[in-house]
Every structure is written in structure tokens, then in C-alpha cells.
Amino acid sequence: MTETLIRPARLEDAEPLGALGRRTFIDTFVTGFAIPYPEMDLKAFLDASFDPEPTRKKLTEPGCAWWVAERDGALLAFANAGPNGLPHPEARPAHMELRRLYVSKAAQGLGLGTKLLTLSLDWMEAHTQGPLWIGVWSGNEKAQRLYAAYGFEKAGEYEYPVGAWRDHEFILRRG
């Protein structure tokens, strides 16, 4: 087994990146947290979020950055940051948001999440003069503790759509 490489995502990563996102979302929220998403809502969300074409489109979105952790040709984790889109009265698109930080179940405990988070935060700080933002599911206390350790504080709440289902999310801000 070779060492894990963290690198910028490329357009040709769209299909494996989408598959990793889909699998990690299911492992985390459906299997892990047992959120009872209705099947049609879950399918609509997964297709819109992780099918190859939407993933390719997101990889080329202006002002965004993507990183992947890869080992032996397989993607293990990824992070995505870009212009803020969280619904908070003080949030601006010129501020940066950590949009996704996903680590596959098989790669948990390897430190990849922390490495990708640090890389993302450095990039975000270099690309904004405003605060940094993160949306996190209200029931994911482990992620909330991690973000708090990096200076994020709860600044609000909102409902995140998974199809017609709504997840209760916290809005975190640093700076």
C-alpha cells in the first residue's frame, strides 16, 4: 500500500468523487445516524448532489476549490470550499464556506479529515476578508466539536433540504 496523497480534484475525478460522496452520505447519515429519509427524497438528493454531471459542474464552479485524498488510485476523502451560500443575515457570497468534508468509512481515523480541514481553512482565509462559514447537521456532535476546536461558533440554524425532507442544521462561523 502506498502513502495517501492529498491533491486538488480534477475533472476526471467527477465519477469516483460522486460515488464517494454518495456512499459516505449514506454511511454517515442513513446507516450511522439512522435519519429516516423517505426513499424518493434520498434518491433525489443523492442524484442531484453526486451524479457525475452535477459533480463535473460543481468541480468547475468559479471561486471554488476541491481536494481529494487518494491512495492506490482510490479516493478516500474530499473537501470542497467556495463562496458562502448559507442563509444567515450576516453572511455574504464574498465570505467563504466549507461546503463538504467527507471521509469514507474505510478511511476514518487516518487523520485525513483534519488534513483536509486545515488545507480548506488556509485556502478559505486566503480568499476572503470576511468570516468563514460551515453548515453542520445538528445531530453530528463529533463534527461540531472538531469545528469548535478550530474556532467556529454557532451563529444560527436552518433547514437543509434532502429532497422534500429537511435536516435541522447549525450554521457555524469563525471570524
NUVOBA-579245 format. One line per 10 residues: number of its first residue (from 1); their letters; for each residue x, y, z of N, C-alpha, C, O. Coordinates in steps of 0.001 Angstrom, whole numbers, plus 524288, in hexadecimal, padded with zeros to 5 digits. Each point is the difference from the previous one (the first is absolute). Example, Ala and Ser with C-alpha at 12.3 -4.5 7.8 and 13.67 -1.06 7.14 Angstrom:
1	AS	83386,7E9C6,81E78,7FC86,804A6,80000,80384,804B0,80000,8040C,7FFED,80299  7FA96,8042D,7FA97,80334,804A6,8003C,7FCFE,80442,802DA,801FD,80454,800A9
//
This chain:
1	MTETLIRPAR	8034B,7FB6A,80000,7FCB5,80496,80000,80379,804D6,80000,803D8,8004C,802E0  7FABB,8037C,7F9D9,80307,804D0,7FFAE,7FDD9,80418,803B8,7FBE7,7FF49,8026A  806EA,804F8,7FDFD,7FE6E,80455,80362,7FB44,802D3,7FDAC,7FF4F,8001B,7FB3E  7FD80,80225,8081B,7FB7D,802FC,7FE39,801CF,8054F,7FE10,80311,802A7,80295  7FB04,7FEDE,7F8E0,80147,804F9,7FD8B,7FB46,80394,8005F,7FBAD,7FE74,7FE95  80518,80646,8034C,7FBDA,803F2,7FFE1,8016C,803BB,7FBA1,8044D,80227,7FFDD  7F7FD,7FE97,7FC86,800FA,8032D,7FB61,7FB02,802C8,7FE63,7FBBD,7FE8E,801B2  804CA,8057E,7FAFB,7FB47,80273,7FDE8,7FCEC,7FC13,7FCB7,80245,7FCCA,7FD3B  7F8A2,80380,8031A,7FCB0,7FC9C,7FCCE,80063,801BA,7FA51,800D3,80496,7FED0  7FE8D,7F79C,7FDBA,80021,800FB,7FA5F,7FAB8,7FE77,7FDA9,7FCFF,7FD17,80260
11	LEDAEPLGAL	801F2,804E3,7F901,7FB10,7FEDA,7FD6A,7FF2D,7FA25,7FF55,7FB98,7FE1E,8006F  80893,7FEFF,7FE86,7FF77,7FA57,7FF58,7FECA,7FD2F,80521,7FEFA,7FB4E,7FFFB  80121,80782,80465,7FE7E,7FDC5,8050C,7FA19,80008,800DA,7FE1F,7FDE1,803E3  7FEF2,8047C,7F88D,7FA65,800D4,800EC,7FD20,7FAFA,8015F,7FD15,7FFDC,803D2  803B0,7FC12,7F929,7FD14,7FB25,80109,80199,7FD76,8052C,7FC93,7FEDC,8032D  80882,80032,7FDD1,80155,7FDA7,8050F,7FEE2,803AA,804A0,7FECB,7FE2B,80447  8019A,806F1,7FAE4,7FED0,803C0,80420,7FA33,7FFC9,80163,7FE91,80005,80496  7FE1F,7FFC6,7F765,7FA5F,7FF87,800ED,7FEA1,7FAEE,802BC,7FCB9,7FFED,80384  805CB,7FBD0,7FADF,7FEFC,7FAEE,80283,801A6,80019,805BC,7FD42,7FDE9,80359  80731,8047F,7FDC7,801D4,80085,80567,7FC3A,80357,8032D,7FEB5,7FEA2,8046D
21	GRRTFIDTFV	7FF86,805B5,7F961,7FC4D,80359,802BC,7FAEF,7FD35,80134,7FDF8,8005D,80457  7FFFE,7FCD9,7F7D2,7FB1F,7FD14,800A9,80099,7FBEB,80458,7FCCB,7FFB5,80392  8075B,7FD2A,7FC0D,800EB,7FBCD,803CB,800D9,80235,80582,7FDF4,7FDE5,803CF  80511,80656,7FC96,8012A,80241,80525,7FB29,80277,8026F,7FF32,7FF9E,804BA  7FD8C,802EE,7F80B,7FB29,80236,8020B,7FC94,7FBA7,80240,7FDEF,8008A,8044F  80177,7FB38,7F8D8,7FCC7,7FBA5,801D8,80259,7FD9D,804F2,7FD3B,7FF1C,803D4  807EA,7FFDC,7FC15,8028D,7FDB8,8049F,7FF5F,80378,804CF,7FF1F,7FE14,80451  80155,80706,7FAE8,7FFDD,8039E,8046C,7FA79,80101,801EF,7FED7,7FF42,8049B  7FDC4,8026B,7F7E0,7FAE7,801F4,801B2,7FBB2,7FBE1,8000E,7FC92,80026,8035E  80390,7FC3A,7F8FE,7FBEC,7FBFD,7FFD4,80167,7FB80,8039E,7FCF3,7FE9D,80373
31	TGFAIPYPEM	807A8,7FF17,7FBC8,8019B,7FB90,8033B,801C0,801CD,8056B,7FE32,7FDEE,803F2  80551,805E9,7FC3F,80242,801B2,804F4,7FC38,802C2,8039E,7FF4C,7FE69,8047C  7FE40,805BE,7F992,7FC73,80314,80346,7FA50,7FE3C,7FF9C,7FCAA,801E8,802E4  8023C,7FA7C,7F993,7FAC4,7FDC2,7FF4D,7FBD1,80420,7FEF2,7FBA8,7FFAA,80207  805B0,8043A,7FAC9,7FC0C,803D9,7FE75,7FC45,7FD45,7FC3B,801B6,7FDC5,7FC19  7F93E,80262,80507,7FC3B,7FD03,7FCD5,7FE31,802E6,7FB13,7FB59,8010B,7FF5B  80850,8003B,7FD37,7FE8A,802B7,7FB32,7FC2B,7FCB6,7FCD8,800E0,7FB54,7FF49  7FAF0,80702,7FED6,7FCB5,7FD2A,7FC48,80343,7FEA0,7FB26,80334,8031F,7FE3E  7FBF3,7F83C,7FFA8,80339,7FE00,7FBBC,80044,803BB,7FB54,80432,800CD,7FDCA  7F768,80175,800B6,7FFFD,8037D,7FB6E,80301,80508,80118,8029D,80208,7FC83
41	DLKAFLDASF	7FD12,80002,8083C,802EA,804B8,8016A,805D7,7FEEC,80006,80312,80323,7FE09  7FE77,7F86B,80431,80581,7FE96,8002E,80226,7FF4E,7FA78,8043A,801EF,7FEC6  7F8E3,7FB55,7FDEC,801CB,7FF24,7FAA1,8008D,8052C,7FD16,803E4,800D7,7FD4D  7F84B,8029A,80335,8003F,80516,7FD53,804C8,80314,801CD,802BE,80253,7FCCF  7FE3F,7FDB0,80844,8047B,802D1,8021C,8051F,7FDA1,7FE1A,80374,802D1,7FE32  7FD0F,7F812,80232,804DF,7FD6C,7FE70,8010C,800C9,7FA33,80472,80102,7FE76  7F789,7FE8A,7FE51,800B7,800C7,7FA5E,801A9,8059A,7FECE,8039B,800DC,7FCEF  7F9C9,802F1,80577,80140,80585,7FEF9,80555,80181,8022D,80295,80377,7FDE4  7FF11,7F9FF,80641,804E3,80164,80292,804B3,7FD06,7FDF0,8044E,80221,7FFD4  7FAF3,7F8F4,7FE99,80483,7FCA7,7FF1A,8002E,7FD28,7FAC1,803C2,7FD2E,7FEF8
51	DPEPTRKKLT	7F857,80379,7FDBC,80078,7FDB5,7FAC8,8048F,80293,7FD25,80179,80461,80154  800C7,7F904,7FACD,804A4,8021D,7FD5D,7FF46,80579,7FDA8,8036E,80351,80097  7F83C,7FDAA,7FCCE,7FF68,8051F,7FD74,7FFA7,80480,803ED,802C4,803E1,7FF55  7F9F1,7FBC6,804C1,8000A,80433,803E8,80552,80093,802AF,80199,80455,80158  80114,7F75B,7FF6B,8052B,8003F,80278,803D8,802C8,7FC70,8030D,8033C,801D5  7FCDF,7FB95,7F91B,8036B,802C5,7FC47,7FEE2,805DA,80022,80399,80331,80007  7F775,7FE2B,8000E,7FE7C,8058A,80017,80219,802B0,804F2,801F9,80460,7FFBF  7FD97,7F900,804B1,801DB,80240,804F0,805FA,8008F,80007,8021B,803AF,80243  80097,7F89C,7FB33,805C0,80040,7FFCE,801F6,804B8,7FCE9,8046A,801BE,800C9  7F85D,80050,7FBBF,8019E,80474,7FCC3,7FD87,80526,801C1,80093,803FB,7FD5E
61	EPGCAWWVAE	7FCB8,7FBF4,806FF,7FD77,804C0,801F2,80414,80424,8015E,803AA,7FEE0,802E8  7FBC5,805DF,7FB10,803CF,8042A,80128,8005C,8012A,805D4,7FC14,7FFFB,802C8  808AE,80107,7FF01,800E6,80188,8056C,7FFFA,7FB8C,803DF,80025,800ED,804B8  7FFAC,7FA2F,7F962,7FFD1,7FB70,80374,80518,7FCF6,7FFBB,802F3,80066,7FC39  7FE03,7FC93,807D7,8048B,7FC8E,80023,7FE46,7FAAB,801FA,7FC9C,7FF90,80361  805D0,7FC64,7FA6D,7FEF5,7FA99,80170,8052D,7FD4A,800EA,803C9,800EC,7FD2E  7FC63,7FBBA,806C5,8048E,7FCBD,800FC,7FE23,7FA75,800E5,7FBBD,7FF1C,8020A  8077F,7FD30,7FC69,7FEDB,7FA80,800F2,804A8,7FD7C,802B7,80479,801A1,7FF51  7FA61,7FA63,803C0,80404,7FCA3,80242,7FFAB,7FAEA,7FCFF,7FBE2,7FD87,7FFBA  8088A,800F1,7FE02,80029,7FB76,7FC89,8045F,7FC50,801A8,80446,801AC,80172
71	RDGALLAFAN	7FA90,7F94E,7FE4E,80402,7FC0B,8010B,7FF1B,7FB6D,7FC41,7FBAC,7FDF4,7FF87  80881,8008A,7FDE0,7FFC7,7FBAA,7FC45,7FBA4,800B0,7FC01,7FD75,7FC37,7FE79  801B1,808AB,7FFD5,7FC21,80121,7FC01,7FA6B,80076,801E8,7FC7E,80114,7FCE5  80297,7FE21,80826,7FAB6,80057,80232,7FF6E,804F6,80341,8037B,80161,80305  7F81A,80148,7FC55,7FEEA,8049F,80326,7FDEB,7FE50,80554,7FC7D,7FCBC,80061  805C1,8058E,803BC,7FE87,7FEA9,8055E,7FCF5,8044E,802C0,7FCE7,7FEF5,80386  80402,805ED,7FAD3,7FD9F,8047B,802A1,8003B,804A8,7FC56,802F7,80009,7FC37  7F9D2,803F0,804FB,8004A,804D5,7FCF4,7FDEF,8048E,8032D,7FD34,7FF5D,803DC  8044A,80543,7FA5B,7FE0E,804DA,80246,7FECC,803C4,7FB93,8027B,7FFDA,7FBE2  7F9B3,80383,80501,7FE68,803F8,7FC37,7FEE0,80508,802EB,7FD28,8000C,803E1
81	AGPNGLPHPE	80522,8043A,7FA30,7FF11,80536,80233,7FECA,803BC,7FB95,801A3,7FF31,7FB8D  7FB79,804E9,805B8,7FEB8,803DC,7FC08,7FCD7,8046F,8024C,7FF81,80075,804C3  7FE5B,802D1,7F7DB,7FCE9,8046D,801D3,7FB88,7FE3D,8038D,7FD5C,7FC20,7FEF0  801E0,806C2,8053C,7FC0D,7FEA6,803DF,7FA86,8002C,7FDB2,7FE9C,8039A,7FD22  7FE57,7F877,8042C,7FA93,7FFD2,7FE67,7FC51,7FEEC,80482,7FB67,7FEDE,7FF27  8068C,80178,8059D,7FCB9,7FEDC,8048E,7FC41,8047E,8011B,8016D,8048D,7FF62  7F9C1,7FA32,80244,7FC02,803FB,800EB,80084,80294,8055E,7FD1B,7FEBE,803A1  8068D,804CF,7FCCE,800D5,802E3,804DB,8001C,805C4,7FE9F,80255,8016E,7FC0C  7FB39,801F6,80711,7FFA7,80588,7FE8B,80548,802C7,7FF7A,8005A,803F6,7FD4C  803B4,7FA0D,80536,80524,8027E,7FF9D,8037E,7FD6C,7FBEB,80448,801E8,7FEEA
91	ARPAHMELRR	7F9EE,7F9D3,7FEDA,80322,7FD24,7FC27,7FFC4,802AE,7FAB4,7FBEF,80200,7FE64  8087A,7FDFF,7FEF4,80074,80249,7FAC7,8027F,7FBFB,7FC62,8031F,7FCCC,801C5  7FB8C,80350,7F928,80292,7FC71,7FC50,805EB,800CC,7FFC0,802D6,7FC63,7FE91  7FF12,80842,802CC,805A7,80100,80003,802BC,7FD50,80496,804C9,7FF80,80001  7F83B,7FEC8,803DE,8022E,7FCEA,80443,800A4,7FA6F,7FE02,7FD89,7FE8A,7FC23  805AA,7FE62,80662,800E5,7FAA2,7FE50,7FD43,7FC1E,8039B,7FF8A,800D1,804B7  7FEAE,7FAF5,7F8E3,7FD3C,7FBD7,802C4,802A8,7FAC7,7FEEE,8015F,7FED0,7FB8C  7FF56,7FE1E,80886,80182,7FA8C,7FF4D,7FAF3,7FD21,7FEBF,7FCB2,7FF3D,80369  802BA,7FF30,7F7BB,7FB20,7FDBC,7FE33,7FF89,7FA32,80141,7FBD6,7FE20,80181  80876,7FF15,7FDDC,7FFE7,7FA67,80133,8055D,7FE4D,801D9,80404,801CF,7FE11
101	LYVSKAAQGL	7FBF4,7FAB5,805AE,804B0,7FD54,801D9,7FE4B,7FA6D,80121,7FDA2,7FEEF,8040C  80393,7FD86,7F861,7FE3B,7FA9C,80056,804B6,7FC60,80045,8039F,8006C,7FCDD  7FC4B,7FC12,806DD,8040B,7FBFD,80085,7FD39,7FABA,7FFE4,7FC66,7FF0C,8030B  8054F,7FD8B,7F96B,7FD83,7FAE4,7FF8B,80076,7FCF7,8051B,8038C,800E8,8031F  7F8E2,7FB90,7FDA7,80000,7FCC3,804B4,80528,7FD0D,80087,80214,7FF76,8044D  7FFFB,7FEA5,7F751,804E1,7FD03,80011,804B8,8034F,8017F,803FA,7FDE7,801B4  7FB9E,80739,7FDAD,80476,80370,8010E,7FF76,80302,80526,80345,80350,80137  7F8AB,7FB91,801C7,7FF4B,802A0,8050B,804B7,7FEDA,8037F,801F5,7FB9C,80017  7FFD4,8084E,802BF,80440,7FF48,803B7,8056E,8008C,7FDB0,803DB,7FF4D,802CA  7FC90,801ED,7F82E,80522,800A6,7FD8A,801EB,805A9,80023,80452,80121,7FE36
111	GLGTKLLTLS	7F885,80268,803E3,80181,8057C,8003E,7FEE5,80307,7FB04,8018B,80488,7FF8A  7FBD0,7F90B,7FCBD,7FEF8,8029F,7FB0A,7FC2F,80487,80097,80097,80407,7FD70  7FB86,7FB57,805E7,7FC40,80438,800DC,802A8,804DC,80221,7FEEC,80459,7FE40  80486,7FAED,8057F,802D5,8046F,80247,80399,80285,7FBFA,80052,804CA,7FFB4  80264,7F805,7FD31,8036E,8022A,7FBF4,7FCE5,80311,7FBF4,80191,80447,7FE75  7FA09,7F98B,7FFD2,7FCC5,802BC,7FC2B,7FD8D,804E7,80256,7FF7B,803F3,7FD4F  7FF07,7FBD7,8079D,7FDCB,80498,8028F,80417,80458,80048,7FED9,8047A,7FEAD  805D5,7FA45,80301,8042A,803EC,80061,8012D,80262,7FAAC,80087,804C2,7FF8C  7FFE2,7F80B,7FC7B,800F0,801E0,7FAB7,7FB98,80395,7FE2E,800F9,8041E,7FDB6  7FA35,7FA4D,8034E,7FB72,8031C,7FE7F,7FFE6,8053E,802CB,7FF10,8040B,7FD93
121	LDWMEAHTQG	801E6,7FBE5,80782,7FFE6,804DF,802FC,80438,803C2,7FE22,7FF09,804B1,7FF8E  8059B,7F94F,7FF5C,8042E,80360,7FDF5,7FE6A,8026E,7FAD1,800D7,804A7,7FF21  7FCE1,7F83B,7FD71,7FE3D,801FC,7FAEB,7FBAE,8040A,800B8,80019,80422,7FD8A  7FC1D,7FAAF,805D3,7FBA6,8038F,800E4,801E8,8053C,80218,7FE43,8041C,7FE36  8054C,7FBC2,80592,8020D,804DC,80239,802E2,8033E,7FBED,7FFD9,804CE,8002B  802C3,7F89D,7FC34,802E1,802C4,7FBEA,7FC68,80258,7FBD6,801B2,8033F,7FCE2  7F954,7FB1D,8030E,7FC73,801BA,7FBE5,7FB6A,8033D,801FC,7FC23,800B1,7FD38  80443,80149,8078F,7FBD7,8035A,80205,80234,803B0,8041F,803F2,7FEDC,80281  7F979,8057E,7FE22,80135,8038C,8044D,7FBF2,7FF75,8045A,8007D,80270,8041D  7FB87,7FA5D,7FAF4,7FBC7,7FF62,803C4,80080,7FB0A,8032B,803FA,7FD4F,7FFC7
131	PLWIGVWSGN	7F7F6,80181,8032D,80009,7FB48,8032F,7FF99,7FB1B,7FCA3,7FEA0,8003B,7FB65  80299,7FB62,80701,7FF7B,7FAE8,7FD84,7FB10,7FD69,80225,7FE91,800D3,80484  7FEDC,7FC0F,7F83C,7FAF7,7FDB9,80160,7FFF8,7FA20,7FF0F,802B8,7FE03,7FC92  7FA26,7FF43,8068D,7FF24,7FA6B,7FF5A,7FA5A,7FED9,801A2,7FE15,80213,803E4  7FF52,7FA9B,7F916,7FAF9,7FDD8,80196,800E7,7FA68,801C9,802BC,7FD0B,7FD5F  7FB05,80177,80706,800CD,7FAB4,80215,7FAD8,7FE04,80240,7FD1B,802E7,80283  801CF,7F812,7FC89,7FB32,7FDB7,80204,7FFEE,80076,805F0,803EB,7FF01,8029A  7F79D,80281,7FF7C,7FF72,800FA,8059C,8012F,7FB3B,80356,80177,80095,8048B  7FDF2,7FAC2,7F95A,8010E,7FB4A,802F9,8058E,7FE00,7FFA2,80154,7FC27,8028F  801EF,80658,7FA58,80563,7FE34,7FF46,8039A,802C2,803E3,802D1,803A9,7FEAA
141	EKAQRLYAAY	7FCFE,7FA7B,8061C,802FC,80286,80437,805E6,7FF62,7FF41,802F9,80377,80182  7FEBF,7F843,7FC3B,80599,7FF3D,7FF0A,8020F,8043E,7FC55,80415,80252,80108  7F921,7FEB1,7FAB8,801A5,80419,7FC55,7FFC6,80558,802A5,80373,8033F,7FF2C  7F894,7FDAE,803F7,7FF88,80506,802AE,804A2,800E4,803AE,80203,8045A,8005A  7FFAA,7F792,8025E,80487,80080,8037F,804FB,80117,7FCE2,8033D,8032D,80199  7FD57,7FA2E,7F9F7,8048B,800EB,7FCB3,80023,805B1,7FE31,8040A,80293,8006B  7F7A6,7FF5E,7FD9D,7FFE5,8055F,7FE17,800C2,803ED,80472,80280,8040A,7FF43  7FB63,7FACE,80546,800D4,8036D,80487,805C5,80049,80166,801E9,80424,80187  800DF,7F78A,7FDF9,805A4,7FFF3,80121,80303,80381,7FC3C,80461,80199,8012C  7F958,7FF97,7FA62,80267,80382,7FC2A,7FDA8,80577,8002E,800A7,8030E,7FC58
151	GFEKAGEYEY	7FCA0,7FE2C,807E7,7FE28,8054C,800E5,7FAA0,8014B,7FDEE,7FE7E,80491,8000B  7FE8D,7F79D,7FE25,7FAC0,8010B,7FE04,7FC18,8000A,8047B,80055,7FCE5,803A8  7FBF8,806B4,7FBF5,7FBD6,80074,803E4,7FAC0,7FFFE,7FD44,7FF86,801AE,7FB85  7FC8D,7FC68,8073E,7FABD,7FFE6,7FDC7,7FE11,80594,7FF36,80036,8033D,8038B  7FDE1,7FDCF,7F7AB,7FE19,8053C,7FEAF,7FA4E,7FFEE,7FE48,7FDA3,80422,7FF51  80021,7F73F,7FFFB,7FA9D,7FFB1,7FE3D,7FE70,7FA6B,7FED8,802EC,7FC4E,800FB  7F864,8032E,7FCE8,7FDD8,7FAEB,7FEA0,7FCE9,80098,7FAFD,7FE35,80445,7FEB2  80130,7F76D,7FE82,7FCB9,80002,7FB55,7FE66,7FA73,7FEAD,801CA,7FC44,80271  7FADD,8033B,7F9B7,7FE1C,7FAF3,7FE3F,80292,7FECD,7FAC1,7FF56,802E8,7FC3A  80397,7F8CF,8038E,802D4,7FE60,7FB53,7FCBB,7FBFE,7FD0D,7FE92,7FBFB,80238
161	PVGAWRDHEF	80036,80509,7F8D1,7FC9E,7FC67,7FD20,802C8,7FB10,7FE26,80421,8003B,7FD8C  7F98E,7FB67,803AA,80186,7FAED,7FDD4,7FB0C,7FE20,7FD43,7FCC7,7FD47,8024F  802AB,80439,7F8B6,7FB03,7FF55,7FD57,7FC16,80393,802AD,80123,80492,800FA  7FA3C,7F959,80038,7FC1B,80311,802DD,800E9,7FFCC,805E9,7FDDA,8032F,802E4  8054F,7F919,7FEE6,8016B,7FF86,8058A,8035E,804AC,80188,802C9,80224,7FCB6  7FD01,7FF72,8082A,80344,80449,801E9,80325,7FE28,804AE,7FDD7,7FE31,803E5  8075D,8024F,7FBA7,80381,7FEF1,80467,800BC,8050F,80306,800AD,80429,7FDAE  7FF32,7FB7C,80779,80103,80495,80342,805EB,800AE,80069,802BA,7FC91,801FA  7FF3C,807DE,7FC25,805AD,800FD,7FFBB,8016D,804BE,80359,7FCD6,80382,800E2  807F7,7FC75,800EA,8023D,80480,802A5,80387,802E0,7FC30,802AB,7FD98,7FCCE
171	ILRRG	7FD50,8078D,80392,80396,80345,7FD09,80454,8018E,803BC,7FF0A,80249,8041F  805C5,7FC70,7FA5C,8048D,8014A,80329,80328,8043C,7FD41,8003D,80034,7FB33  8022E,8032B,807EF,80312,8044B,7FDD8,80512,80092,8031D,8002F,7FF2D,804BB  803E8,80246,7F864,804F7,80155,8026C,801B7,80535,7FDCF,80040,800C3,7FB42  800EF,802D3,8084D,801CD,80530,7FE4F,7FBBC,8040F,7FFF9,800F9,80484,7FEAB
//
